[in-house]
Amino acid sequence: MQDEKLRVLVVEARFHGQIADTLLAGATDVLSAHGVEYDVVSVPGELEIPAAIAFTDAAGSGGGVSYDGYVALGCVIRGETHHFEVMANESARGLMDLAIGRRLCIGNGILTVDEEPQAWERARASQG
């Protein structure tokens, strides 16, 4: 059993604001229920999430706030262009690179869906 509380940074992309609010509420409810201390940082989109985690981790190594883990939250909805694949693939690649390269514990909660109703099905805690 750990004597100190875990501290987690939640990084949320705000591009789809209402979905982001729902994802954040679900994540913070679970963290609070387990006694985990957390901070929240908001970024404009999913591609900024890995950078925010990397910058925060580097700052923690230099004497700033240090986190035991990270949670990435966001939503990418397929559109009519190739942009969906770039956003989905590169945000996932960035998180995986950090997890493996820096040995960071990162929960990837970035939804990648075809349509907005699918995002709501996955974002709402009532949907599991």
MMTF fields as JSON, N, C-alpha, C and O atoms, coordinates in Angstrom:
{
  "mmtfVersion": "1.0.0",
  "mmtfProducer": "UNKNOWN",
  "numBonds": 511,
  "numAtoms": 512,
  "numGroups": 128,
  "numChains": 1,
  "numModels": 1,
  "chainsPerModel": [1],
  "groupsPerChain": [128],
  "chainIdList": ["A"],
  "bondAtomList": [4, 2, 8, 6, 12, 10, 16, 14, 20, 18, 24, 22, 28, 26, 32, 30, 36, 34, 40, 38, 44, 42, 48, 46, 52, 50, 56, 54, 60, 58, 64, 62, 68, 66, 72, 70, 76, 74, 80, 78, 84, 82, 88, 86, 92, 90, 96, 94, 100, 98, 104, 102, 108, 106, 112, 110, 116, 114, 120, 118, 124, 122, 128, 126, 132, 130, 136, 134, 140, 138, 144, 142, 148, 146, 152, 150, 156, 154, 160, 158, 164, 162, 168, 166, 172, 170, 176, 174, 180, 178, 184, 182, 188, 186, 192, 190, 196, 194, 200, 198, 204, 202, 208, 206, 212, 210, 216, 214, 220, 218, 224, 222, 228, 226, 232, 230, 236, 234, 240, 238, 244, 242, 248, 246, 252, 250, 256, 254, 260, 258, 264, 262, 268, 266, 272, 270, 276, 274, 280, 278, 284, 282, 288, 286, 292, 290, 296, 294, 300, 298, 304, 302, 308, 306, 312, 310, 316, 314, 320, 318, 324, 322, 328, 326, 332, 330, 336, 334, 340, 338, 344, 342, 348, 346, 352, 350, 356, 354, 360, 358, 364, 362, 368, 366, 372, 370, 376, 374, 380, 378, 384, 382, 388, 386, 392, 390, 396, 394, 400, 398, 404, 402, 408, 406, 412, 410, 416, 414, 420, 418, 424, 422, 428, 426, 432, 430, 436, 434, 440, 438, 444, 442, 448, 446, 452, 450, 456, 454, 460, 458, 464, 462, 468, 466, 472, 470, 476, 474, 480, 478, 484, 482, 488, 486, 492, 490, 496, 494, 500, 498, 504, 502, 508, 506],
  "bondOrderList": [1, 1, 1, 1, 1, 1, 1, 1, 1, 1, 1, 1, 1, 1, 1, 1, 1, 1, 1, 1, 1, 1, 1, 1, 1, 1, 1, 1, 1, 1, 1, 1, 1, 1, 1, 1, 1, 1, 1, 1, 1, 1, 1, 1, 1, 1, 1, 1, 1, 1, 1, 1, 1, 1, 1, 1, 1, 1, 1, 1, 1, 1, 1, 1, 1, 1, 1, 1, 1, 1, 1, 1, 1, 1, 1, 1, 1, 1, 1, 1, 1, 1, 1, 1, 1, 1, 1, 1, 1, 1, 1, 1, 1, 1, 1, 1, 1, 1, 1, 1, 1, 1, 1, 1, 1, 1, 1, 1, 1, 1, 1, 1, 1, 1, 1, 1, 1, 1, 1, 1, 1, 1, 1, 1, 1, 1, 1],
  "groupList": [{"groupName": "MET", "atomNameList": ["N", "CA", "C", "O"], "elementList": ["N", "C", "C", "O"], "formalChargeList": [0, 0, 0, 0], "bondAtomList": [1, 0, 2, 1, 3, 2], "bondOrderList": [1, 1, 2], "singleLetterCode": "M", "chemCompType": "L-PEPTIDE LINKING"}, {"groupName": "GLN", "atomNameList": ["N", "CA", "C", "O"], "elementList": ["N", "C", "C", "O"], "formalChargeList": [0, 0, 0, 0], "bondAtomList": [1, 0, 2, 1, 3, 2], "bondOrderList": [1, 1, 2], "singleLetterCode": "Q", "chemCompType": "L-PEPTIDE LINKING"}, {"groupName": "ASP", "atomNameList": ["N", "CA", "C", "O"], "elementList": ["N", "C", "C", "O"], "formalChargeList": [0, 0, 0, 0], "bondAtomList": [1, 0, 2, 1, 3, 2], "bondOrderList": [1, 1, 2], "singleLetterCode": "D", "chemCompType": "L-PEPTIDE LINKING"}, {"groupName": "GLU", "atomNameList": ["N", "CA", "C", "O"], "elementList": ["N", "C", "C", "O"], "formalChargeList": [0, 0, 0, 0], "bondAtomList": [1, 0, 2, 1, 3, 2], "bondOrderList": [1, 1, 2], "singleLetterCode": "E", "chemCompType": "L-PEPTIDE LINKING"}, {"groupName": "LYS", "atomNameList": ["N", "CA", "C", "O"], "elementList": ["N", "C", "C", "O"], "formalChargeList": [0, 0, 0, 0], "bondAtomList": [1, 0, 2, 1, 3, 2], "bondOrderList": [1, 1, 2], "singleLetterCode": "K", "chemCompType": "L-PEPTIDE LINKING"}, {"groupName": "LEU", "atomNameList": ["N", "CA", "C", "O"], "elementList": ["N", "C", "C", "O"], "formalChargeList": [0, 0, 0, 0], "bondAtomList": [1, 0, 2, 1, 3, 2], "bondOrderList": [1, 1, 2], "singleLetterCode": "L", "chemCompType": "L-PEPTIDE LINKING"}, {"groupName": "ARG", "atomNameList": ["N", "CA", "C", "O"], "elementList": ["N", "C", "C", "O"], "formalChargeList": [0, 0, 0, 0], "bondAtomList": [1, 0, 2, 1, 3, 2], "bondOrderList": [1, 1, 2], "singleLetterCode": "R", "chemCompType": "L-PEPTIDE LINKING"}, {"groupName": "VAL", "atomNameList": ["N", "CA", "C", "O"], "elementList": ["N", "C", "C", "O"], "formalChargeList": [0, 0, 0, 0], "bondAtomList": [1, 0, 2, 1, 3, 2], "bondOrderList": [1, 1, 2], "singleLetterCode": "V", "chemCompType": "L-PEPTIDE LINKING"}, {"groupName": "ALA", "atomNameList": ["N", "CA", "C", "O"], "elementList": ["N", "C", "C", "O"], "formalChargeList": [0, 0, 0, 0], "bondAtomList": [1, 0, 2, 1, 3, 2], "bondOrderList": [1, 1, 2], "singleLetterCode": "A", "chemCompType": "L-PEPTIDE LINKING"}, {"groupName": "PHE", "atomNameList": ["N", "CA", "C", "O"], "elementList": ["N", "C", "C", "O"], "formalChargeList": [0, 0, 0, 0], "bondAtomList": [1, 0, 2, 1, 3, 2], "bondOrderList": [1, 1, 2], "singleLetterCode": "F", "chemCompType": "L-PEPTIDE LINKING"}, {"groupName": "HIS", "atomNameList": ["N", "CA", "C", "O"], "elementList": ["N", "C", "C", "O"], "formalChargeList": [0, 0, 0, 0], "bondAtomList": [1, 0, 2, 1, 3, 2], "bondOrderList": [1, 1, 2], "singleLetterCode": "H", "chemCompType": "L-PEPTIDE LINKING"}, {"groupName": "GLY", "atomNameList": ["N", "CA", "C", "O"], "elementList": ["N", "C", "C", "O"], "formalChargeList": [0, 0, 0, 0], "bondAtomList": [1, 0, 2, 1, 3, 2], "bondOrderList": [1, 1, 2], "singleLetterCode": "G", "chemCompType": "PEPTIDE LINKING"}, {"groupName": "ILE", "atomNameList": ["N", "CA", "C", "O"], "elementList": ["N", "C", "C", "O"], "formalChargeList": [0, 0, 0, 0], "bondAtomList": [1, 0, 2, 1, 3, 2], "bondOrderList": [1, 1, 2], "singleLetterCode": "I", "chemCompType": "L-PEPTIDE LINKING"}, {"groupName": "THR", "atomNameList": ["N", "CA", "C", "O"], "elementList": ["N", "C", "C", "O"], "formalChargeList": [0, 0, 0, 0], "bondAtomList": [1, 0, 2, 1, 3, 2], "bondOrderList": [1, 1, 2], "singleLetterCode": "T", "chemCompType": "L-PEPTIDE LINKING"}, {"groupName": "SER", "atomNameList": ["N", "CA", "C", "O"], "elementList": ["N", "C", "C", "O"], "formalChargeList": [0, 0, 0, 0], "bondAtomList": [1, 0, 2, 1, 3, 2], "bondOrderList": [1, 1, 2], "singleLetterCode": "S", "chemCompType": "L-PEPTIDE LINKING"}, {"groupName": "TYR", "atomNameList": ["N", "CA", "C", "O"], "elementList": ["N", "C", "C", "O"], "formalChargeList": [0, 0, 0, 0], "bondAtomList": [1, 0, 2, 1, 3, 2], "bondOrderList": [1, 1, 2], "singleLetterCode": "Y", "chemCompType": "L-PEPTIDE LINKING"}, {"groupName": "PRO", "atomNameList": ["N", "CA", "C", "O"], "elementList": ["N", "C", "C", "O"], "formalChargeList": [0, 0, 0, 0], "bondAtomList": [1, 0, 2, 1, 3, 2], "bondOrderList": [1, 1, 2], "singleLetterCode": "P", "chemCompType": "L-PEPTIDE LINKING"}, {"groupName": "CYS", "atomNameList": ["N", "CA", "C", "O"], "elementList": ["N", "C", "C", "O"], "formalChargeList": [0, 0, 0, 0], "bondAtomList": [1, 0, 2, 1, 3, 2], "bondOrderList": [1, 1, 2], "singleLetterCode": "C", "chemCompType": "L-PEPTIDE LINKING"}, {"groupName": "ASN", "atomNameList": ["N", "CA", "C", "O"], "elementList": ["N", "C", "C", "O"], "formalChargeList": [0, 0, 0, 0], "bondAtomList": [1, 0, 2, 1, 3, 2], "bondOrderList": [1, 1, 2], "singleLetterCode": "N", "chemCompType": "L-PEPTIDE LINKING"}, {"groupName": "TRP", "atomNameList": ["N", "CA", "C", "O"], "elementList": ["N", "C", "C", "O"], "formalChargeList": [0, 0, 0, 0], "bondAtomList": [1, 0, 2, 1, 3, 2], "bondOrderList": [1, 1, 2], "singleLetterCode": "W", "chemCompType": "L-PEPTIDE LINKING"}],
  "groupTypeList": [0, 1, 2, 3, 4, 5, 6, 7, 5, 7, 7, 3, 8, 6, 9, 10, 11, 1, 12, 8, 2, 13, 5, 5, 8, 11, 8, 13, 2, 7, 5, 14, 8, 10, 11, 7, 3, 15, 2, 7, 7, 14, 7, 16, 11, 3, 5, 3, 12, 16, 8, 8, 12, 8, 9, 13, 2, 8, 8, 11, 14, 11, 11, 11, 7, 14, 15, 2, 11, 15, 7, 8, 5, 11, 17, 7, 12, 6, 11, 3, 13, 10, 10, 9, 3, 7, 0, 8, 18, 3, 14, 8, 6, 11, 5, 0, 2, 5, 8, 12, 11, 6, 6, 5, 17, 12, 11, 18, 11, 12, 5, 13, 7, 2, 3, 3, 16, 1, 8, 19, 3, 6, 8, 6, 8, 14, 1, 11],
  "groupIdList": [1, 2, 3, 4, 5, 6, 7, 8, 9, 10, 11, 12, 13, 14, 15, 16, 17, 18, 19, 20, 21, 22, 23, 24, 25, 26, 27, 28, 29, 30, 31, 32, 33, 34, 35, 36, 37, 38, 39, 40, 41, 42, 43, 44, 45, 46, 47, 48, 49, 50, 51, 52, 53, 54, 55, 56, 57, 58, 59, 60, 61, 62, 63, 64, 65, 66, 67, 68, 69, 70, 71, 72, 73, 74, 75, 76, 77, 78, 79, 80, 81, 82, 83, 84, 85, 86, 87, 88, 89, 90, 91, 92, 93, 94, 95, 96, 97, 98, 99, 100, 101, 102, 103, 104, 105, 106, 107, 108, 109, 110, 111, 112, 113, 114, 115, 116, 117, 118, 119, 120, 121, 122, 123, 124, 125, 126, 127, 128],
  "secStructList": [7, 7, 1, 1, 7, 7, 3, 3, 3, 3, 3, 3, 3, 7, 1, 1, 2, 2, 2, 2, 2, 2, 2, 2, 2, 2, 2, 2, 2, 2, 2, 2, 2, 6, 6, 7, 3, 3, 3, 3, 3, 3, 3, 1, 1, 6, 6, 2, 2, 2, 2, 2, 2, 2, 2, 2, 2, 2, 2, 2, 2, 6, 6, 1, 7, 7, 7, 1, 3, 3, 3, 3, 3, 3, 3, 3, 3, 7, 7, 1, 1, 6, 2, 2, 2, 2, 2, 2, 2, 2, 2, 2, 2, 2, 2, 2, 2, 2, 2, 2, 2, 1, 7, 7, 7, 3, 3, 3, 3, 3, 3, 3, 3, 1, 1, 2, 2, 2, 2, 2, 2, 2, 2, 7, 4, 4, 4, 7],
  "xCoordList": [0.841, 0.0, 0.882, 1.915, 0.472, 1.229, 0.824, -0.368, 1.814, 1.522, 1.08, 0.167, 1.724, 1.395, 0.299, 0.207, -0.521, -1.566, -0.943, 0.078, -1.576, -1.162, -1.569, -2.585, -0.764, -1.057, -1.033, -0.051, -2.118, -2.29, -2.591, -3.268, -2.074, -2.424, -3.375, -3.076, -4.515, -5.478, -5.289, -5.389, -5.016, -4.868, -6.044, -6.208, -6.853, -8.06, -8.0, -7.629, -8.372, -8.492, -9.901, -10.873, -10.021, -11.299, -11.999, -13.015, -11.496, -12.071, -13.563, -14.329, -13.986, -15.411, -15.78, -15.773, -16.103, -16.237, -17.202, -16.857, -18.408, -19.386, -18.955, -19.134, -18.399, -17.896, -16.72, -16.607, -15.842, -14.701, -15.169, -14.594, -16.208, -16.745, -17.212, -16.971, -17.878, -18.402, -17.272, -17.307, -16.272, -15.111, -14.391, -14.016, -14.203, -13.501, -14.273, -13.677, -15.577, -16.388, -16.262, -16.12, -16.312, -16.177, -14.818, -14.717, -13.768, -12.413, -12.173, -11.618, -12.586, -12.337, -13.197, -12.775, -14.386, -15.205, -14.503, -14.482, -13.933, -13.233, -11.969, -11.688, -11.213, -9.996, -10.339, -9.695, -11.338, -11.75, -12.24, -11.929, -13.004, -13.53, -12.421, -12.61, -11.256, -10.118, -9.076, -7.975, -9.432, -8.537, -7.308, -6.298, -7.379, -6.239, -6.317, -7.361, -5.209, -5.133, -4.876, -4.15, -5.468, -5.277, -5.309, -5.886, -4.676, -4.741, -5.244, -5.137, -5.794, -6.323, -5.669, -5.562, -5.237, -4.717, -5.547, -5.802, -5.965, -6.723, -5.859, -5.081, -6.008, -5.308, -6.354, -7.454, -6.033, -7.031, -7.468, -8.658, -6.519, -6.847, -5.999, -5.11, -6.282, -5.634, -4.136, -3.371, -3.707, -2.276, -1.436, -0.236, -2.05, -1.318, -1.183, -0.388, -1.929, -1.895, -0.519, -0.005, 0.106, 1.43, 2.458, 3.277, 2.415, 3.365, 3.129, 4.087, 1.881, 1.582, 2.099, 2.634, 1.936, 2.447, 3.967, 4.563, 4.6, 6.067, 6.631, 7.595, 6.039, 6.517, 6.339, 7.217, 5.211, 4.936, 5.899, 6.411, 6.144, 7.08, 8.48, 9.166, 8.903, 10.232, 10.305, 11.324, 9.241, 9.224, 9.286, 9.951, 8.594, 8.634, 10.015, 10.443, 10.712, 12.088, 13.032, 14.073, 12.669, 13.505, 13.121, 13.57, 12.294, 11.929, 10.515, 10.074, 9.792, 8.398, 7.486, 7.949, 6.196, 5.224, 5.473, 5.612, 5.527, 5.771, 4.495, 3.784, 4.215, 2.994, 3.337, 4.349, 2.467, 2.619, 2.066, 2.438, 1.188, 0.589, -0.18, -0.338, -0.652, -1.342, -2.584, -2.624, -3.594, -4.792, -5.0, -5.076, -5.089, -5.318, -6.782, -7.276, -7.475, -8.89, -9.145, -8.611, -9.952, -10.321, -11.223, -11.582, -11.58, -12.467, -12.131, -12.08, -11.902, -11.674, -12.829, -13.04, -13.569, -14.704, -14.349, -13.912, -14.546, -14.207, -14.977, -16.167, -14.276, -14.902, -14.719, -14.572, -14.729, -14.622, -13.195, -12.956, -12.243, -10.854, -9.957, -10.404, -8.708, -7.693, -7.313, -6.572, -7.81, -7.462, -7.73, -6.96, -8.792, -9.135, -7.985, -7.588, -7.454, -6.375, -5.131, -4.468, -4.824, -3.661, -3.861, -2.982, -5.017, -5.288, -5.288, -4.659, -5.991, -6.099, -4.757, -4.34, -4.081, -2.818, -1.698, -0.975, -1.556, -0.424, -0.588, 0.402, -1.796, -1.965, -1.68, -1.041, -2.144, -1.868, -0.378, 0.182, 0.263, 1.704, 2.483, 3.416, 2.1, 2.791, 2.666, 3.637, 1.483, 1.29, 2.087, 2.698, 2.087, 2.836, 4.338, 5.049, 4.821, 6.241, 6.625, 7.685, 5.778, 6.056, 5.997, 6.84, 5.011, 4.862, 6.079, 6.6, 6.524, 7.654, 8.984, 9.844, 9.15, 10.427, 10.765, 11.917, 9.765, 9.995, 9.451, 9.549, 8.883, 8.29, 7.24, 7.26, 6.331, 5.256, 3.993, 3.728, 3.233, 1.942, 0.895, 0.588, 0.349, -0.6, -1.854, -1.788, -2.98, -4.264, -4.759, -4.965, -4.952, -5.39, -6.918, -7.513, -7.535, -8.974, -9.404, -10.414, -8.631, -9.002, -9.923, -9.516, -11.151, -12.115, -11.844, -11.591, -11.896, -11.789, -13.005, -13.098, -13.938, -15.236, -15.604, -15.03, -16.572, -17.046, -18.06, -18.086, -18.895, -19.964, -20.138, -19.779, -20.688, -20.857, -21.682, -21.327, -22.768, -23.501, -22.627, -22.829, -21.669, -20.75, -19.896, -19.592, -19.508, -18.709, -19.513, -18.988, -20.781, -21.623, -21.817, -21.837, -21.962, -22.102, -20.876, -20.991, -19.721, -18.479, -18.105, -17.365, -18.608, -18.229, -19.054, -18.539, -20.303, -21.188, -20.898, -20.853, -20.703, -20.462, -21.625, -21.429, -22.836, -24.017, -23.984, -24.685, -23.182, -23.055, -21.941, -21.713, -21.249, -20.19, -18.873, -17.884],
  "yCoordList": [-1.183, 0.0, 1.241, 1.287, 2.21, 3.43, 4.44, 4.662, 5.068, 6.043, 7.381, 8.021, 7.803, 9.078, 8.899, 7.864, 9.923, 9.887, 10.002, 10.661, 9.352, 9.496, 10.872, 11.428, 11.406, 12.705, 12.524, 12.034, 12.921, 12.716, 14.056, 14.915, 14.209, 15.365, 14.91, 13.983, 15.565, 15.313, 16.413, 17.6, 16.005, 16.964, 16.757, 15.684, 17.783, 17.667, 18.606, 19.774, 18.067, 18.874, 19.447, 18.724, 20.735, 21.439, 21.585, 22.276, 20.96, 21.194, 20.893, 21.663, 19.8, 19.477, 19.697, 18.763, 20.943, 21.377, 20.595, 20.232, 20.325, 19.612, 18.169, 17.644, 17.54, 16.176, 16.202, 15.33, 17.191, 17.325, 17.486, 16.889, 18.289, 18.477, 17.149, 16.858, 16.351, 15.067, 14.094, 13.403, 14.039, 13.17, 13.585, 12.741, 14.886, 15.39, 15.063, 14.65, 15.239, 14.926, 13.452, 13.114, 12.585, 11.149, 10.794, 10.018, 11.36, 11.056, 11.573, 10.861, 12.8, 13.366, 12.692, 12.58, 12.246, 11.486, 10.2, 9.86, 9.492, 8.233, 8.508, 7.803, 9.52, 9.845, 10.21, 9.73, 11.047, 11.449, 10.259, 10.14, 9.38, 8.201, 7.303, 6.57, 7.361, 6.54, 7.326, 6.835, 8.538, 9.335, 9.854, 10.148, 9.971, 10.457, 11.976, 12.53, 12.643, 14.09, 14.343, 13.584, 15.407, 15.662, 17.155, 17.951, 17.496, 18.827, 18.653, 17.571, 19.721, 19.691, 20.795, 21.938, 20.434, 21.389, 21.237, 20.121, 22.354, 22.332, 22.802, 23.747, 22.125, 22.492, 22.586, 22.054, 23.248, 23.424, 22.124, 21.919, 21.252, 20.035, 18.86, 18.982, 17.716, 16.463, 16.453, 15.83, 17.12, 17.114, 17.825, 17.574, 18.7, 19.419, 18.617, 18.984, 17.546, 16.772, 16.166, 16.346, 15.455, 14.89, 15.956, 15.737, 17.097, 18.165, 18.676, 18.902, 18.861, 19.328, 18.347, 18.753, 17.057, 16.041, 16.07, 16.009, 16.164, 16.197, 17.411, 17.285, 18.578, 19.791, 19.689, 20.091, 19.155, 19.01, 18.021, 18.265, 16.904, 15.913, 16.503, 16.269, 17.257, 17.885, 18.895, 18.981, 19.652, 20.626, 19.919, 20.394, 18.782, 18.009, 17.469, 17.418, 17.065, 16.567, 17.685, 17.43, 18.912, 20.054, 20.715, 21.826, 20.055, 20.603, 21.142, 21.577, 21.119, 21.569, 20.479, 19.517, 20.633, 19.639, 18.323, 18.287, 17.258, 15.93, 15.106, 15.144, 14.359, 13.545, 12.066, 11.678, 11.249, 9.79, 9.232, 8.135, 9.975, 9.527, 10.645, 11.736, 10.343, 11.322, 10.687, 9.48, 11.511, 11.073, 12.046, 13.259, 11.496, 12.291, 12.151, 11.038, 13.28, 13.265, 14.142, 15.246, 13.652, 14.432, 13.621, 12.484, 14.222, 13.549, 13.998, 15.192, 13.02, 13.278, 12.618, 11.409, 13.433, 12.926, 12.978, 14.008, 11.852, 11.753, 12.81, 13.038, 13.432, 14.4, 13.944, 12.753, 14.895, 14.582, 14.623, 14.359, 14.949, 15.067, 14.076, 13.35, 14.063, 13.191, 13.638, 12.939, 14.777, 15.358, 14.393, 14.359, 13.622, 12.669, 11.702, 11.493, 11.114, 10.14, 10.778, 10.174, 11.992, 12.69, 12.914, 12.6, 13.455, 13.751, 12.477, 12.431, 11.455, 10.212, 9.513, 9.123, 9.352, 8.611, 9.34, 8.735, 10.617, 11.351, 11.61, 11.605, 11.835, 12.002, 10.677, 10.666, 9.566, 8.246, 7.932, 7.411, 8.244, 7.992, 8.823, 8.326, 10.081, 10.946, 10.427, 10.44, 9.973, 9.42, 8.132, 7.928, 7.265, 6.008, 6.272, 5.606, 7.241, 7.596, 8.047, 7.673, 8.843, 9.291, 8.14, 8.038, 7.283, 6.16, 5.246, 4.827, 4.941, 4.025, 4.742, 4.267, 5.878, 6.586, 7.17, 7.129, 7.711, 8.322, 7.471, 7.847, 6.333, 5.423, 6.12, 6.041, 6.8, 7.5, 6.651, 5.928, 6.748, 6.079, 7.04, 8.064, 6.692, 7.575, 6.792, 5.78, 7.261, 6.704, 7.469, 8.681, 6.76, 7.409, 7.381, 6.352, 8.5, 8.628, 9.515, 10.213, 9.486, 10.257, 9.393, 8.352, 9.832, 9.107, 9.376, 10.516, 8.344, 8.486, 7.788, 6.561, 8.58, 8.061, 8.577, 9.544, 7.907, 8.317, 9.452, 10.325, 9.442, 10.428, 10.862, 10.132, 12.051, 12.593, 11.698, 11.582, 11.055, 10.171, 9.053, 8.645, 8.562, 7.545, 8.124, 7.431, 9.38, 10.024, 10.107, 9.828, 10.49, 10.592, 9.236, 9.143, 8.179, 6.827, 6.436, 5.711, 6.906, 6.55, 7.516, 7.153, 8.742, 9.778, 9.745, 10.042, 9.394, 9.441, 8.304, 7.141, 8.635, 7.606, 6.652, 5.473, 7.126, 6.267, 5.177, 4.172, 5.365, 4.355, 3.364, 2.434, 3.567, 2.632, 2.972, 2.276],
  "zCoordList": [0.0, 0.0, 0.0, 0.669, -0.735, -0.889, 0.174, 0.39, 0.855, 1.895, 1.302, 1.824, 0.215, -0.393, -1.436, -2.096, -1.565, -2.58, -3.969, -4.162, -4.911, -6.297, -6.8, -6.384, -7.697, -8.304, -9.814, -10.371, -10.474, -11.905, -12.573, -12.009, -13.779, -14.598, -15.691, -16.445, -15.768, -16.838, -17.879, -17.569, -19.11, -20.205, -21.143, -21.724, -21.284, -22.095, -23.296, -23.178, -24.448, -25.661, -25.713, -25.49, -26.003, -25.929, -27.277, -27.352, -28.35, -29.684, -29.725, -30.306, -29.127, -29.001, -27.536, -26.734, -27.202, -25.819, -24.951, -23.826, -25.444, -24.617, -24.373, -23.274, -25.377, -25.199, -24.237, -23.375, -24.372, -23.464, -22.023, -21.113, -21.812, -20.458, -19.869, -18.697, -20.693, -20.238, -19.926, -18.909, -20.799, -20.553, -19.277, -18.463, -19.108, -17.924, -16.652, -15.657, -16.67, -15.488, -15.124, -13.948, -16.107, -15.845, -15.284, -14.334, -15.868, -15.408, -13.994, -13.157, -13.727, -12.398, -11.328, -10.177, -11.694, -10.746, -10.321, -9.138, -11.283, -10.975, -10.166, -9.197, -10.551, -9.806, -8.362, -7.429, -8.18, -6.826, -6.012, -4.827, -6.649, -5.953, -5.434, -4.464, -6.083, -5.671, -4.87, -4.619, -4.476, -3.644, -4.354, -3.714, -5.664, -6.443, -6.545, -6.89, -6.244, -6.438, -7.92, -8.562, -8.467, -9.892, -10.186, -9.445, -11.281, -11.86, -13.278, -13.856, -13.836, -15.195, -16.014, -15.57, -17.211, -18.179, -19.442, -19.894, -20.008, -21.249, -22.405, -22.276, -23.538, -24.766, -25.879, -25.729, -26.983, -28.039, -28.718, -28.954, -29.029, -29.773, -29.358, -28.516, -29.957, -29.576, -29.875, -29.138, -30.926, -31.246, -30.193, -30.085, -29.422, -28.373, -27.082, -26.217, -26.936, -25.694, -25.42, -24.316, -26.367, -26.064, -25.679, -24.787, -26.345, -26.016, -24.6, -23.861, -24.212, -22.858, -21.812, -20.781, -22.083, -21.152, -21.118, -20.043, -22.281, -22.339, -21.602, -20.847, -21.816, -21.153, -19.642, -18.879, -19.217, -17.79, -17.148, -16.055, -17.829, -17.304, -17.18, -16.185, -18.174, -18.13, -16.987, -16.302, -16.778, -15.685, -14.337, -13.416, -14.213, -12.971, -12.683, -11.529, -13.729, -13.565, -13.143, -12.539, -13.46, -13.114, -11.812, -11.528, -11.008, -9.716, -9.639, -8.575, -10.762, -10.755, -10.219, -9.607, -10.449, -10.004, -10.727, -11.95, -9.965, -10.523, -10.431, -9.426, -11.499, -11.548, -11.643, -12.228, -11.05, -11.119, -12.419, -12.833, -13.059, -14.3, -14.964, -14.417, -16.157, -16.981, -17.594, -17.833, -17.844, -18.555, -19.715, -19.519, -20.919, -22.124, -22.524, -22.705, -22.662, -23.025, -24.246, -24.351, -25.151, -26.321, -27.219, -26.911, -28.328, -29.278, -30.691, -30.984, -31.56, -32.977, -33.729, -33.635, -34.475, -35.239, -36.722, -37.236, -37.395, -38.821, -39.612, -39.392, -40.519, -41.422, -42.859, -43.134, -43.758, -45.179, -45.693, -46.871, -44.83, -45.279, -44.543, -43.655, -44.922, -44.331, -42.908, -42.217, -42.483, -41.185, -40.028, -39.068, -40.104, -39.046, -38.787, -37.641, -39.856, -39.705, -39.087, -38.244, -39.51, -38.952, -37.453, -36.651, -37.083, -35.669, -34.819, -33.762, -35.282, -34.516, -34.412, -33.321, -35.531, -35.541, -34.807, -34.016, -35.063, -34.488, -32.997, -32.265, -32.534, -31.086, -30.379, -29.327, -30.94, -30.341, -30.397, -29.433, -31.513, -31.639, -30.624, -29.993, -30.469, -29.51, -28.09, -27.333, -27.726, -26.38, -26.197, -25.148, -27.205, -27.112, -27.034, -26.281, -27.811, -27.745, -26.339, -25.838, -25.703, -24.338, -23.345, -22.454, -23.499, -22.573, -22.639, -21.605, -23.827, -23.984, -23.779, -23.038, -24.433, -24.381, -23.025, -22.593, -22.356, -21.039, -19.899, -18.731, -20.242, -19.258, -18.391, -17.162, -19.072, -18.391, -18.409, -19.37, -17.352, -17.267, -17.828, -17.219, -19.006, -19.679, -20.038, -20.736, -19.565, -19.974, -21.185, -21.119, -22.297, -23.524, -23.599, -23.918, -23.308, -23.383, -24.533, -24.445, -25.619, -26.809, -27.661, -28.177, -27.798, -28.612, -30.09, -30.478, -30.903, -32.351, -32.942, -32.925, -33.467, -33.883, -35.269, -35.77, -35.867, -37.19, -37.114, -37.982, -36.076, -35.97, -34.513, -33.589, -34.324, -32.977, -32.052, -30.878, -32.514, -31.599, -31.015, -29.872, -31.786, -31.269, -30.152, -29.182, -30.278, -29.227, -27.938, -26.86, -28.041, -26.854, -26.195, -24.967, -26.998, -26.442, -25.626, -24.638, -26.029, -25.354, -24.241, -23.327, -24.309, -23.339, -22.061, -20.983, -22.168, -21.006, -20.045, -20.446, -18.783, -17.761, -17.676, -17.383, -17.924, -17.859, -18.922, -18.802, -19.953, -21.016, -20.732, -21.506, -19.618, -19.232, -19.853, -19.622]
}
